[in-house]
């Protein structure tokens, strides 16, 4: 993700606790393992915990917590991968660790199942379960929990934030979508479908087939159809010539958010960069990279939440 936090990160304490984050009823053989100290050092400022947040083996979570009592703001990171990659990669985990150290935020990186019985792939239910798990950590300020998603993960993050904008507990304070699709009918015409078959992998059928059988797919999986005035502050970033996610989708969501007076920021860059690559780039005339702009946006959203609640 073009990580800009490495120079700020201090030593890290890594602790593998395979049962600590598992919800009741989701036991696995590994859950009985005792905590194992993998590495530690004087002056460490981040503790890493690994486990599960739900019963599916893909429902993994790696939690990076600053030392201290908190409460700290928290980020739940949802990776991309064309709705076909279930687990985060080492690069994303490294970014999360560095972000937690640099910002003094709790950062959770989740996996999620890409195949679910009687559905094509995971819906935002997994994201909501992960938010619940993170909110129960004693160091987390449950008034300040945000979602950060990339590509397909951006779409999942937007869906989770918008579908339950008034019902989810705790509420999502803000959402960041980097190269995230917002209109799945438009996405069906992109390179993501023509080259990767990613949209039908997620939806399970084509837009024409969905209309023919009166399916809610495409309609209920498109964030542009779920926008409401109670939606959390939203940050989006897109390349104007992204072949995987046509930029017009992001523009449409931007207009809808503006019409509803939802706090938002949309960053557009020249070129074709997508997701991880995009985050390390600076928009024309900007002094900060996309990821730095996103962090600034979240910092402001967290500050407003702290004052208003």
Sine and cosine of phi, psi and omega as CSV:
sin_phi,cos_phi,sin_psi,cos_psi,sin_omega,cos_omega
0.00,0.00,0.34,0.94,-0.02,-1.00
0.85,0.52,0.80,0.60,-0.22,-0.98
-0.93,0.36,0.77,-0.63,-0.01,-1.00
-0.96,-0.28,0.25,0.97,-0.13,-0.99
-0.97,-0.24,-0.16,0.99,-0.17,-0.99
-0.85,0.53,-0.61,0.79,-0.05,-1.00
-0.93,0.36,-0.33,0.94,-0.04,-1.00
-1.00,-0.09,-0.28,0.96,-0.12,-0.99
-0.97,0.22,0.69,-0.72,0.04,-1.00
-1.00,-0.10,-0.17,-0.99,0.04,-1.00
-0.87,0.48,0.42,-0.91,-0.11,-0.99
-0.81,-0.59,0.71,-0.70,0.16,-0.99
-1.00,-0.04,0.83,-0.56,-0.03,-1.00
-0.93,-0.36,0.83,-0.56,0.01,-1.00
-0.79,-0.62,0.82,-0.57,0.04,-1.00
-0.99,-0.11,0.93,-0.36,0.01,-1.00
-0.82,-0.57,0.99,-0.17,-0.20,-0.98
-0.98,0.20,-0.22,0.98,-0.03,-1.00
-0.93,-0.37,-0.24,0.97,-0.20,-0.98
-0.87,0.49,-0.59,0.80,-0.11,-0.99
-0.99,-0.17,0.03,1.00,-0.08,-1.00
-0.98,0.20,0.72,-0.70,0.00,-1.00
-0.95,0.30,0.39,-0.92,0.02,-1.00
-0.84,0.54,0.63,-0.78,0.03,-1.00
1.00,0.08,0.03,1.00,-0.05,-1.00
-0.92,-0.40,0.59,0.80,-0.11,-0.99
-0.93,0.36,0.55,-0.83,0.11,-0.99
-0.74,-0.67,0.20,-0.98,0.00,-1.00
-0.85,0.52,-0.61,0.79,-0.05,-1.00
-0.94,0.33,-0.28,0.96,-0.06,-1.00
-0.90,0.44,-0.34,0.94,-0.03,-1.00
-1.00,0.04,-0.05,1.00,-0.02,-1.00
-0.94,0.35,0.62,-0.78,0.05,-1.00
-0.96,0.27,0.47,-0.88,0.07,-1.00
-0.83,0.56,0.64,-0.77,-0.01,-1.00
-0.85,-0.53,0.87,-0.49,0.06,-1.00
-0.97,0.23,0.90,-0.43,-0.06,-1.00
-1.00,-0.02,-0.69,0.73,0.00,-1.00
-0.39,-0.92,0.50,-0.87,0.06,-1.00
-0.40,-0.92,0.29,-0.96,0.02,-1.00
-0.33,-0.94,0.43,-0.90,0.03,-1.00
-0.89,0.46,0.66,-0.75,0.02,-1.00
0.98,0.17,0.20,0.98,0.01,-1.00
-0.87,0.49,0.58,-0.82,-0.01,-1.00
-0.76,-0.64,0.10,0.99,0.07,-1.00
-0.69,-0.73,0.71,-0.70,0.09,-1.00
-0.92,-0.39,0.74,-0.67,-0.06,-1.00
-0.95,-0.32,0.76,-0.65,0.04,-1.00
-0.80,-0.60,0.72,-0.69,0.00,-1.00
-0.89,-0.45,0.61,-0.79,0.02,-1.00
-0.04,-1.00,-0.46,-0.89,0.03,-1.00
-0.80,-0.60,0.50,-0.87,0.05,-1.00
-0.95,-0.32,-0.12,0.99,0.03,-1.00
-0.41,-0.91,-0.08,-1.00,-0.24,-0.97
-0.99,0.14,-0.39,0.92,0.00,-1.00
-0.95,0.32,0.68,-0.74,0.01,-1.00
-0.83,0.55,-0.40,0.92,0.01,-1.00
-0.98,0.18,-0.18,0.98,-0.06,-1.00
-0.99,0.17,0.86,0.50,-0.04,-1.00
-1.00,0.07,0.38,-0.93,0.07,-1.00
-0.55,-0.83,0.72,-0.69,0.13,-0.99
-0.89,-0.45,0.85,-0.52,-0.13,-0.99
-0.92,-0.39,0.79,-0.62,-0.01,-1.00
-0.91,-0.42,0.93,-0.37,-0.09,-1.00
-0.88,-0.47,0.77,-0.63,0.08,-1.00
-0.91,0.41,0.48,-0.88,0.12,-0.99
-0.94,0.34,0.42,-0.91,-0.07,-1.00
0.91,-0.41,0.13,-0.99,-0.11,-0.99
-1.00,0.02,-0.35,0.94,-0.05,-1.00
0.97,0.25,-0.41,-0.91,0.05,1.00
-0.97,0.23,0.56,-0.83,-0.02,-1.00
-0.93,-0.36,0.49,-0.87,0.21,-0.98
-0.87,0.49,0.36,-0.93,-0.04,-1.00
-0.71,-0.70,0.55,-0.84,0.07,-1.00
-0.86,-0.50,0.75,-0.66,0.18,-0.98
-0.96,-0.27,0.90,-0.43,-0.07,-1.00
-0.99,-0.10,0.77,-0.63,-0.01,-1.00
-0.90,-0.44,0.93,-0.38,-0.08,-1.00
-0.97,0.24,0.26,-0.97,0.06,-1.00
-1.00,-0.09,-0.44,-0.90,-0.03,-1.00
0.85,-0.53,0.50,0.87,0.10,-0.99
0.85,0.53,0.56,0.83,0.00,-1.00
0.85,0.52,0.36,0.93,-0.03,-1.00
-0.83,-0.56,-0.17,0.99,0.01,-1.00
-0.98,-0.21,0.88,-0.48,-0.11,-0.99
-0.99,0.12,-0.46,0.89,-0.16,-0.99
-0.85,-0.52,0.55,-0.84,0.09,-1.00
-0.92,0.39,0.37,-0.93,0.04,-1.00
-0.98,-0.17,0.12,-0.99,-0.09,-1.00
-0.91,0.42,-0.51,0.86,0.03,-1.00
-0.90,0.44,-0.69,0.72,0.01,-1.00
-0.92,0.40,-0.61,0.79,0.04,-1.00
-0.91,0.41,-0.64,0.77,0.04,-1.00
-0.90,0.43,-0.65,0.76,0.05,-1.00
-0.87,0.49,-0.69,0.72,-0.01,-1.00
-0.88,0.48,-0.69,0.72,0.02,-1.00
-0.87,0.50,-0.72,0.70,-0.04,-1.00
-0.93,0.38,-0.61,0.79,0.03,-1.00
-0.91,0.42,-0.67,0.74,0.03,-1.00
-0.87,0.49,-0.66,0.75,-0.01,-1.00
-0.94,0.35,-0.65,0.76,-0.08,-1.00
-0.96,0.28,-0.63,0.78,-0.12,-0.99
-0.98,-0.19,-0.18,0.98,-0.13,-0.99
0.85,0.52,0.73,0.69,0.12,-0.99
-0.91,-0.41,0.48,-0.88,0.23,-0.97
-0.98,0.17,0.77,-0.64,-0.01,-1.00
-0.83,-0.56,0.84,-0.54,0.02,-1.00
-0.93,-0.37,0.78,-0.63,0.06,-1.00
-0.93,-0.36,0.84,-0.54,-0.11,-0.99
-0.93,-0.37,0.47,-0.88,0.28,-0.96
-0.99,-0.17,0.21,-0.98,0.03,-1.00
-0.40,-0.92,0.54,-0.84,-0.03,-1.00
-0.93,0.36,0.64,-0.77,0.04,-1.00
-0.97,-0.24,-0.03,1.00,0.11,-0.99
-0.70,-0.71,0.85,-0.53,-0.03,-1.00
-0.79,-0.61,0.71,-0.71,-0.01,-1.00
-0.82,0.57,0.75,-0.67,0.05,-1.00
0.93,0.36,0.09,1.00,0.15,-0.99
-0.70,-0.71,0.28,-0.96,-0.01,-1.00
-0.97,0.23,-0.79,0.61,-0.01,-1.00
-0.54,-0.84,0.05,-1.00,-0.03,-1.00
-0.86,0.50,0.60,-0.80,0.17,-0.98
-0.97,-0.24,0.04,-1.00,-0.07,-1.00
-0.88,0.47,-0.03,1.00,0.07,-1.00
-0.81,0.58,-0.65,0.76,0.01,-1.00
-0.89,0.45,-0.64,0.77,0.02,-1.00
-0.89,0.45,-0.68,0.74,0.01,-1.00
-0.89,0.46,-0.64,0.77,0.04,-1.00
-0.90,0.44,-0.64,0.77,0.02,-1.00
-0.91,0.41,-0.64,0.77,0.05,-1.00
-0.87,0.50,-0.68,0.73,0.03,-1.00
-0.87,0.50,-0.67,0.74,0.03,-1.00
-0.89,0.46,-0.72,0.70,0.00,-1.00
-0.89,0.45,-0.63,0.77,-0.05,-1.00
-0.90,0.43,-0.39,0.92,-0.01,-1.00
-1.00,0.09,-0.09,1.00,0.08,-1.00
-0.94,0.34,0.74,-0.67,-0.11,-0.99
-0.90,0.44,-0.38,0.93,-0.02,-1.00
-1.00,0.07,-0.12,0.99,-0.12,-0.99
-1.00,-0.03,0.74,-0.68,0.13,-0.99
-0.99,0.11,0.97,-0.26,-0.11,-0.99
-0.94,0.33,-0.11,0.99,0.13,-0.99
-0.99,0.14,-0.21,0.98,-0.10,-0.99
-0.72,-0.70,0.97,0.22,0.05,-1.00
-0.82,-0.58,0.82,-0.58,-0.04,-1.00
-0.85,-0.52,0.32,-0.95,0.09,-1.00
-0.94,-0.33,0.61,-0.80,0.06,-1.00
-0.71,-0.70,0.90,-0.45,-0.02,-1.00
-0.79,-0.61,0.46,-0.89,0.03,-1.00
-0.86,-0.51,0.72,-0.69,0.09,-1.00
0.82,0.57,-0.84,-0.54,0.04,-1.00
-0.84,0.54,-0.56,0.83,0.06,-1.00
-0.91,0.40,-0.49,0.87,0.09,-1.00
-0.91,0.41,-0.67,0.74,0.06,-1.00
-0.89,0.46,-0.70,0.71,0.02,-1.00
-0.89,0.45,-0.63,0.78,0.02,-1.00
-0.91,0.41,-0.69,0.72,0.03,-1.00
-0.88,0.47,-0.69,0.72,0.01,-1.00
-0.87,0.49,-0.72,0.69,-0.02,-1.00
-0.89,0.46,-0.63,0.77,-0.03,-1.00
-0.95,0.31,-0.63,0.78,-0.12,-0.99
-1.00,0.06,-0.59,0.81,-0.06,-1.00
-0.89,0.45,-0.61,0.79,-0.07,-1.00
-0.87,-0.49,0.64,0.77,-0.11,-0.99
-0.86,0.50,-0.47,0.88,-0.02,-1.00
-0.93,-0.37,-0.20,0.98,-0.09,-1.00
-0.96,-0.29,-0.48,0.88,-0.09,-1.00
-0.88,0.47,0.63,-0.77,0.06,-1.00
-0.79,-0.62,0.87,-0.49,-0.05,1.00
-0.97,0.23,0.29,-0.96,0.03,-1.00
-0.94,0.34,0.51,-0.86,0.08,-1.00
-0.97,0.24,0.79,-0.61,-0.04,-1.00
-0.98,0.19,-0.51,0.86,-0.03,-1.00
-0.22,-0.98,0.31,-0.95,0.02,-1.00
-0.64,-0.77,0.68,-0.73,0.06,-1.00
-0.91,-0.41,0.78,-0.62,0.04,-1.00
-0.82,-0.58,0.92,-0.38,0.03,-1.00
-0.98,-0.20,0.91,-0.41,-0.01,-1.00
0.85,0.53,0.58,0.82,-0.05,-1.00
-1.00,0.00,0.75,-0.66,0.09,-1.00
-0.89,0.45,0.59,-0.81,0.04,-1.00
-0.85,-0.53,-0.28,0.96,-0.02,-1.00
-0.71,-0.71,0.96,-0.28,-0.15,-0.99
-0.96,0.28,-0.36,0.93,0.11,-0.99
-0.93,0.37,-0.71,0.70,0.09,-1.00
-0.89,0.46,-0.65,0.76,-0.02,-1.00
-0.88,0.47,-0.50,0.86,0.01,-1.00
-0.88,0.48,-0.45,0.89,-0.01,-1.00
-1.00,-0.01,0.07,1.00,-0.07,-1.00
-1.00,-0.05,0.08,-1.00,0.05,-1.00
-0.89,0.45,-0.41,0.91,0.04,-1.00
-0.86,0.52,-0.56,0.83,0.04,-1.00
-1.00,-0.02,-0.75,0.66,-0.11,-0.99
-0.92,0.40,-0.52,0.85,-0.02,-1.00
-0.99,-0.16,-0.52,0.86,-0.14,-0.99
-0.90,-0.44,-0.26,0.97,-0.09,-1.00
0.89,0.45,0.43,0.90,-0.15,-0.99
-0.95,0.30,-0.56,0.83,-0.08,-1.00
-0.94,0.33,-0.72,0.69,0.03,-1.00
-0.94,0.33,-0.41,0.91,0.14,-0.99
-0.88,0.47,-0.64,0.77,-0.02,-1.00
-0.98,0.19,-0.73,0.68,-0.12,-0.99
-0.99,0.12,-0.50,0.86,0.00,-1.00
1.00,0.03,-0.13,0.99,0.02,-1.00
-0.30,-0.95,0.20,-0.98,0.01,-1.00
-0.99,0.13,0.27,-0.96,0.08,-1.00
-0.85,0.53,-0.64,0.77,0.01,-1.00
-0.90,0.44,-0.67,0.74,0.03,-1.00
-0.91,0.42,-0.61,0.79,0.03,-1.00
-0.89,0.46,-0.66,0.75,0.04,-1.00
-0.91,0.42,-0.64,0.77,-0.07,-1.00
-0.91,0.42,-0.60,0.80,-0.03,-1.00
-0.98,-0.19,0.17,0.99,0.02,-1.00
0.85,0.53,0.68,0.73,0.01,-1.00
-0.99,0.11,0.57,-0.82,0.05,-1.00
-0.99,0.17,-0.14,0.99,0.06,-1.00
-0.85,0.53,0.48,-0.88,-0.10,-1.00
0.97,0.23,-0.72,0.70,0.02,-1.00
-0.95,0.31,-0.79,0.61,-0.07,-1.00
-0.99,0.10,-0.08,1.00,0.05,-1.00
-0.97,-0.23,0.12,0.99,0.00,-1.00
-0.96,-0.29,0.92,-0.40,0.00,-1.00
-0.80,0.59,-0.52,0.86,-0.01,-1.00
-0.89,0.45,-0.37,0.93,0.01,-1.00
-1.00,0.04,-0.07,1.00,-0.11,-0.99
-0.89,-0.45,0.06,1.00,-0.09,-1.00
-0.92,0.40,0.69,-0.72,0.05,-1.00
-0.57,-0.82,0.27,-0.96,-0.06,-1.00
-0.91,0.41,-0.29,0.96,0.00,-1.00
-1.00,-0.02,0.06,1.00,-0.05,-1.00
-0.90,0.43,0.51,-0.86,-0.04,-1.00
-0.96,0.29,0.33,-0.94,0.10,-0.99
-0.77,0.64,0.68,-0.73,-0.17,-0.99
-0.79,-0.62,0.80,-0.60,0.10,-1.00
-0.94,-0.35,0.77,-0.64,0.07,-1.00
-0.80,-0.60,0.52,-0.85,0.13,-0.99
-0.65,-0.76,0.64,-0.77,-0.05,-1.00
-0.44,-0.90,0.53,-0.85,0.19,-0.98
-1.00,0.06,0.64,-0.77,-0.07,-1.00
-0.89,0.45,-0.41,0.91,-0.04,-1.00
-0.86,-0.51,0.54,0.84,0.07,-1.00
-0.89,0.46,0.85,-0.53,-0.03,-1.00
-0.99,0.17,-0.39,0.92,-0.04,-1.00
-1.00,0.05,-0.52,0.85,0.01,-1.00
-0.72,-0.69,0.99,-0.12,0.00,-1.00
-0.82,0.57,0.74,-0.67,-0.15,-0.99
-0.90,0.44,-0.39,0.92,0.00,-1.00
-0.86,0.51,-0.47,0.88,0.05,-1.00
-0.88,0.47,-0.72,0.69,-0.01,-1.00
-0.91,0.41,-0.64,0.77,0.04,-1.00
-0.87,0.49,-0.64,0.77,-0.01,-1.00
-0.91,0.43,-0.71,0.71,0.03,-1.00
-0.90,0.44,-0.62,0.78,0.02,-1.00
-0.85,0.52,-0.70,0.71,0.00,-1.00
-0.91,0.42,-0.66,0.75,0.01,-1.00
-0.89,0.45,-0.68,0.73,0.03,-1.00
-0.89,0.45,-0.64,0.77,0.02,-1.00
-0.90,0.43,-0.67,0.74,-0.01,-1.00
-0.90,0.44,-0.48,0.87,-0.01,-1.00
-0.99,-0.10,0.06,1.00,0.01,-1.00
0.87,0.49,0.55,0.83,0.11,-0.99
-1.00,0.09,0.76,-0.64,0.02,-1.00
-0.84,0.54,0.76,-0.65,-0.06,-1.00
-0.35,-0.94,0.34,-0.94,0.12,-0.99
-0.58,-0.81,0.76,-0.65,0.02,-1.00
-0.84,-0.54,0.82,-0.58,-0.03,-1.00
-0.94,-0.35,0.80,-0.59,0.00,-1.00
-0.88,-0.47,0.70,-0.72,-0.02,-1.00
-0.83,-0.56,0.45,-0.89,0.09,-1.00
-0.95,0.31,0.33,-0.94,0.12,-0.99
1.00,-0.07,-0.28,-0.96,-0.13,-0.99
-0.89,-0.45,0.10,0.99,-0.11,-0.99
-0.86,0.51,0.57,-0.82,-0.08,-1.00
-0.71,-0.70,0.71,-0.71,0.20,-0.98
0.84,0.55,-0.88,-0.47,-0.07,-1.00
-0.80,0.60,-0.73,0.68,-0.02,-1.00
-0.90,0.44,-0.62,0.79,-0.05,-1.00
-0.89,0.45,-0.58,0.82,-0.14,-0.99
-0.91,0.42,-0.42,0.91,-0.03,-1.00
-1.00,0.07,-0.07,1.00,-0.08,-1.00
-1.00,-0.09,0.42,-0.91,0.04,-1.00
-0.97,-0.25,0.76,-0.65,0.12,-0.99
-0.88,0.48,0.39,-0.92,-0.01,-1.00
-0.82,0.57,0.81,-0.59,0.05,-1.00
0.99,0.16,-0.01,1.00,-0.04,-1.00
-1.00,-0.06,0.52,-0.86,0.04,-1.00
-1.00,-0.03,-0.24,0.97,-0.06,-1.00
-0.91,-0.42,0.44,-0.90,0.11,-0.99
-0.97,0.26,0.17,-0.99,0.04,-1.00
-0.86,0.52,-0.70,0.71,-0.03,-1.00
-0.92,0.39,-0.55,0.83,0.06,-1.00
-0.93,0.37,-0.61,0.79,0.07,-1.00
-0.90,0.43,-0.64,0.77,0.02,-1.00
-0.90,0.43,-0.67,0.75,0.03,-1.00
-0.90,0.44,-0.65,0.76,0.05,-1.00
-0.89,0.46,-0.65,0.76,0.03,-1.00
-0.88,0.47,-0.71,0.71,0.01,-1.00
-0.91,0.41,-0.64,0.77,0.01,-1.00
-0.86,0.52,-0.68,0.73,0.02,-1.00
-0.92,0.39,-0.67,0.74,0.02,-1.00
-0.89,0.46,-0.67,0.74,0.03,-1.00
-0.90,0.45,-0.64,0.77,-0.01,-1.00
-0.90,0.44,-0.64,0.77,0.00,-1.00
-0.93,0.37,-0.61,0.79,0.03,-1.00
-0.90,0.44,-0.64,0.77,-0.04,-1.00
-0.91,0.41,-0.58,0.81,-0.03,-1.00
-0.98,0.22,-0.60,0.80,-0.15,-0.99
-0.99,0.12,-0.31,0.95,-0.07,-1.00
-0.96,-0.26,0.00,0.00,0.00,0.00
